Amino acid sequence: MSILHVNGRDIALDKDGYLVELGDWSEDVARALAERESIELSADHWEVLELLRQFYQEFELSPATRPLIKYTALKLGADKGNSLHLNRLFNGTPAKLAAKLAGLPKPTNCI
């Protein structure tokens, strides 16, 4: 387990860098997690992170890549809901990395 320091708070992370407590998530935490991954969050990133959090509220799970792509296409259109766009935003691992930055658990079927 490791600790992420954000705004004077210590945020616990599991061995893979995901939040131990989902309630610890905030936009500042997302920025700090993104910085650890060498990503500067753009409006496109935030759009997907917010969508992922909606997905989690609706289905109580983090989507794997294929459901993430389908859900993104449904909600944001085909130009954003495709593997090329999501892979570009999230360094080729959109389901795992986007879930991490959104403060959600690691998708269960992702290695």
C-alpha positions in Angstrom: 0.0 0.0 0.0 1.2 3.5 -0.7 0.1 7.0 0.3 -0.8 9.9 -2.0 -0.5 13.4 -0.4 -3.2 15.8 -1.6 -4.0 19.2 0.0 -2.5 18.1 3.4 -4.4 14.8 3.4 -2.9 11.3 3.2 -4.9 9.2 0.7 -4.3 5.4 0.9 -3.7 3.6 -2.4 -3.6 -0.2 -3.0 -0.6 -2.0 -4.5 -1.8 -1.1 -8.0 -2.3 2.6 -7.2 -6.1 2.6 -6.9 -7.9 4.3 -4.0 -8.5 2.1 -1.0 -11.5 4.3 0.0 -13.6 5.4 -3.0 -14.9 8.3 -0.9 -11.4 9.9 -0.9 -11.8 10.8 -4.5 -11.9 14.5 -5.6 -10.8 16.4 -8.6 -7.5 17.3 -6.8 -7.0 13.6 -6.1 -7.6 12.8 -9.8 -5.0 15.4 -10.8 -2.5 13.9 -8.4 -3.1 10.4 -9.6 -2.8 11.6 -13.2 0.5 13.3 -12.4 1.8 10.0 -11.2 0.9 8.6 -14.6 2.5 11.6 -16.4 -0.9 12.8 -17.7 -2.1 16.3 -17.7 -5.9 16.1 -17.5 -7.7 17.9 -20.4 -11.4 18.6 -20.9 -11.6 15.3 -22.9 -10.1 13.4 -19.9 -12.6 15.0 -17.4 -15.5 14.1 -19.7 -14.5 10.4 -19.6 -13.8 10.4 -15.9 -17.2 11.9 -15.1 -18.8 9.4 -17.5 -17.0 6.5 -15.7 -18.2 7.8 -12.3 -21.8 7.8 -13.7 -21.3 4.3 -15.0 -20.2 3.1 -11.6 -23.1 4.8 -9.9 -25.5 3.1 -12.3 -24.0 -0.4 -12.5 -21.8 -0.6 -9.3 -18.7 -1.8 -11.2 -15.9 -0.4 -13.3 -16.3 -1.3 -17.0 -13.8 -3.2 -19.0 -12.6 -1.7 -22.2 -15.4 -2.9 -24.5 -18.3 -1.7 -22.3 -16.4 1.5 -21.6 -16.2 2.2 -25.4 -19.9 1.3 -25.9 -21.0 3.5 -23.0 -18.9 6.4 -24.1 -20.2 6.1 -27.6 -23.8 6.0 -26.3 -23.3 9.1 -24.1 -20.8 11.2 -26.0 -21.0 10.0 -29.6 -19.0 7.7 -31.8 -16.2 10.3 -32.3 -15.3 10.0 -28.6 -16.6 6.5 -27.9 -14.0 4.6 -29.9 -10.8 2.7 -28.9 -8.5 5.1 -30.7 -9.7 8.2 -28.8 -9.7 6.4 -25.4 -6.4 4.7 -25.9 -4.8 8.1 -26.9 -6.2 9.7 -23.7 -5.3 6.9 -21.3 -2.0 5.6 -22.6 -3.3 2.5 -24.3 -5.1 1.2 -21.1 -8.3 3.1 -21.0 -10.4 0.9 -18.7 -7.7 0.5 -16.1 -6.2 3.9 -16.1 -9.4 5.9 -16.5 -11.0 3.9 -13.6 -7.9 4.7 -11.4 -8.1 8.4 -12.2 -11.9 8.4 -11.6 -11.3 6.9 -8.2 -13.0 3.6 -9.0 -11.9 0.0 -8.4 -9.8 -1.7 -10.9 -12.1 -3.4 -13.5 -12.4 -7.0 -12.5 -11.5 -8.6 -15.8 -8.4 -6.4 -16.4 -5.0 -7.9 -15.7 
